[in-house]
């Protein structure tokens, strides 16, 4: 009499399908990428002045950087002073609730910062303009 051989448990005939688990993992990954808030960088090295104020702007701010040579950078691109208002207006359509933050280098002139602030006020006079600085801590 011949004996029947049993297949060991967990043999290839009873494999677990991992496709639904991978689908869930990919959906979670996409969810976290979409909802993440990324920190924006001005695109140029700025040496900010020291202050005692510790309030911080929201992470979805529109960053404007003025370097020591009075060059204006928005979204890592150098923008001529005459186009600052137009660029801010374009960014406002994409981010209407974003705060405007100006990062001026310690060695930049006050005239450059005033010109940028006037360009912002020409676009929207009710906009609050935040000046970025380092804290003394």
C-alpha positions in Angstrom: 0.0 0.0 0.0 1.4 3.4 -1.0 1.3 6.2 1.4 0.1 9.6 0.5 2.5 12.3 1.3 1.1 15.5 2.9 2.3 18.8 1.8 3.9 20.8 4.6 1.8 23.6 6.0 2.5 27.0 4.3 3.4 25.4 1.0 3.4 27.2 -2.3 -0.3 26.4 -2.8 -1.3 28.6 0.1 0.7 31.8 -0.4 -0.4 35.1 1.1 -1.2 37.9 -1.4 0.6 41.0 -0.3 -0.8 43.3 -3.0 -3.6 44.9 -0.9 -1.1 45.6 1.9 1.3 47.3 -0.6 -1.7 49.4 -1.9 -2.4 50.6 1.6 1.2 51.5 2.2 1.4 53.5 -1.0 -1.8 55.3 -0.2 -0.4 56.2 3.3 2.8 57.4 1.7 1.0 59.6 -0.8 -1.2 61.0 2.1 1.9 62.0 4.1 3.7 63.6 1.2 0.6 65.6 0.2 -0.1 66.9 3.7 3.5 67.7 4.7 4.4 71.3 5.1 7.7 72.0 3.5 10.0 74.8 4.9 10.8 77.3 2.2 14.3 78.7 1.9 15.1 82.2 0.5 17.7 80.9 -1.9 20.5 83.1 -0.8 22.6 83.3 2.4 21.2 86.0 4.7 22.9 87.3 7.8 19.8 88.5 9.9 20.0 91.0 12.7 19.4 89.9 16.3 16.1 90.7 18.1 14.4 89.7 21.4 11.0 89.0 19.7 10.3 85.2 19.5 7.1 85.2 17.4 7.3 83.0 14.2 5.5 83.2 10.9 3.4 80.4 9.6 5.3 77.8 7.5 3.4 78.7 4.3 4.8 82.1 4.1 6.0 84.0 1.0 9.7 84.6 1.6 11.5 87.6 0.2 15.3 87.8 0.8 17.5 90.9 0.3 21.2 90.1 0.3 24.1 92.4 1.2 24.2 93.7 -2.4 20.6 94.8 -2.3 19.5 92.0 -4.7 16.0 90.7 -4.1 15.4 86.9 -4.1 11.9 85.3 -4.2 11.6 81.5 -4.4 15.4 81.2 -5.0 15.3 83.4 -8.0 16.8 86.9 -8.3 14.0 89.3 -9.1 14.7 92.9 -10.4 13.3 95.5 -8.1 10.8 96.7 -10.7 9.2 93.2 -10.9 8.9 92.6 -7.2 5.3 93.8 -7.0 4.2 91.7 -10.0 5.9 88.6 -8.6 4.2 89.1 -5.2 0.9 89.5 -7.0 1.4 86.1 -8.8 2.4 84.4 -5.5 -0.7 85.9 -3.8 -3.0 84.1 -6.3 -1.4 80.8 -5.4 -1.2 81.5 -1.6 -3.7 84.1 -0.6 -3.5 83.5 3.1 0.3 83.2 3.3 2.1 85.8 5.3 4.8 87.8 3.7 8.2 87.6 5.4 11.1 89.9 4.4 14.6 88.6 5.3 17.0 91.5 4.9 20.8 91.0 5.3 22.4 93.1 8.1 24.6 94.8 5.4 21.8 95.6 3.0 20.5 99.1 2.7 17.3 100.3 4.3 16.3 101.8 0.9 16.1 98.3 -0.6 13.9 97.0 2.1 11.7 100.1 1.9 11.3 99.7 -1.9 10.3 96.1 -1.4 7.8 97.0 1.3 6.3 99.8 -0.9 6.0 97.4 -3.8 4.0 95.0 -1.5 1.8 97.9 -0.2 1.0 98.9 -3.8 -0.3 95.4 -4.5 -2.3 95.1 -1.2 -2.1 97.9 1.4 -3.8 95.7 4.1 -1.0 93.1 4.0 1.0 92.7 7.1 4.8 92.5 6.3 6.9 90.5 8.7 10.6 91.2 9.1 12.7 88.1 9.8 15.5 88.3 12.3 17.5 86.0 14.6 16.5 85.7 18.2 18.9 86.4 21.1 18.7 83.0 22.8 
